[in-house]
Amino acid sequence: MKNFKLALLPFVLFSTSAFATTEVMTYKSPYCGCCTEWVEHMEDNGFNVKIEDHENMNPIKQKLGVEPRLASCHTAVIDGYVFEGHIPASDIKNFLAEPRDFKGLAVPGMPIGSPGMEYGDQKDKYQVVAFKENGKLALFNTHN
């Protein structure tokens, strides 16, 4: 039985440390409090977040292929995928767990109750959409 436990140990350490080193490059306005709260949400969920503040986010969004209909206040990049807005860390983890033919995920706008946009007991129903380079969208998840 002792050998069995030792055989599992490297796998557990590898899988835990591999996720803990997932780096998130986040582009945001220096004046946006909800972006800072989303960063904290991501860090609380095991992501290593780096921040780059920009006065004008439009050039960043254009460079990364975020269409205006998908826009929110901050944009993040993980392993080449683009994540726009207040996406729950659990959705990002699920997305990254399976390679997909999508450019990334987005939560358009700033829905109340999404990570970083908490406001008491209020919660808007909102959708997380997956988007492709060609502009096609697919529903990824719905939150109530």
N, C-alpha and C positions, 0 to 999 in steps of 0.2 A: 504494500500500500504506500510506503514511503516513496518509492520510485515513481508511482503514479502521480503523486502531488508535485514532485519535482519536474516531471514532464510537462505539467500544465503551467507551471510558473512562467517560463519564458513567453508562452503565448499570451498570457494575461498581461505581462509587463509590456510586450510589444503592442498589443491592441490598445491599451490605455495610453501609452506614451505617443503612439502614432497619431491618435486623435488630439491629444493635448497640444501637439505642436502645429496644429492647423492654423496658419497665419491668415489673418483677415486684414487687407489694406482698405481702410475706410476713408473716403473723401467726404468732407462735410464743411458747412459754414462754421466759422469760429463763434458765431453768435447763437447757434441753435442748441437749446437745452434738450430737446427731445432726441436729437442725434446722440448726444452724450449719454442719455439714459439707455438708448438702444445698444451703444457700445458696452455699457455696464451689463446689460442683459446677455450679450454675447460672451463677455468675459466670465460671467457667472455660470455659463453653460460650457465652459472649457475651451473657448477659442482664445488665441493670442492675437489681440487687436492692435494694429498700428493705425495712427490717425494722421491725415494730412489735411489741414484746413485751407479752404479756398474762399475768397470773397465772392467769386462767380462760379457756380457749379455747372453752368450750361456747357462750357467747352469740355469738361470732364465727361459729362453725360453723352455728348455727341461723339467724343473719341471712343467711348466704350459701347456705343450703339444702343443707348437707352432712348427710345422714342418718347416724345412729349406725353403721349397718352399713358405711359407707364411711370412717369416721373413722380418722385417724392422729394424729400429734402436731402437725403444722403445716398451715396452709392458705395458699394463695397465690392472687392474682388477677392475671390478665393480660388486658388488652383486654376486660374484662367476663366472662371465663371463669374458672371456679374450678378450682384444682388442689390436690387433697388428698393429702398424704403424700409418700412418697419416689419420685416419678415421675422416670424418667430424662429429662434435658434433650432427648434425641433424640426421645422420644415427644411431648414438649410442642411441639417444633419441627414435627413431622409434623402434629400436631393443628391448630396455628395456620396451617399452610400452606394448609389447605382449610377454608373455612367449613362448619360443621356445625350440625345441629339438636340439639346437646347443650349442657348447662350447663357441662360440664367433664370432667376426668379424675380418677381416684382410684386410689391403691394403699392399700387398707385394711390397717390394722395397721402393723407395722414389720418387713417381711421382711429377714432377713440377706442381705447382698449387694446390696441396692438402694442407690442413691446416698445416702450419708450413713450407711448401716448396714453398711458393709464391716467384715468381721471375718475377717482372714486369708484362707484359701482357701475358707471356708465360703460357700455360696450356697444360699438357698432358691429353689425355683421360685415365681414370683409372677406375678400378672396385673395389668395396667393396665386398668381398666374406664372406659368413658364412661358418663355419667349424664345423664338428662334432668330437667327441672323436675317431671315427673309421677312420678318415681321409677324409671322404666324404665332398665335397664342393658344395655350391649352390651360384649362383649369388644373391647378396643382392641389389646392386645398381650400376649404371654406372654414372660417372661424366665426362663431356666434358670440 
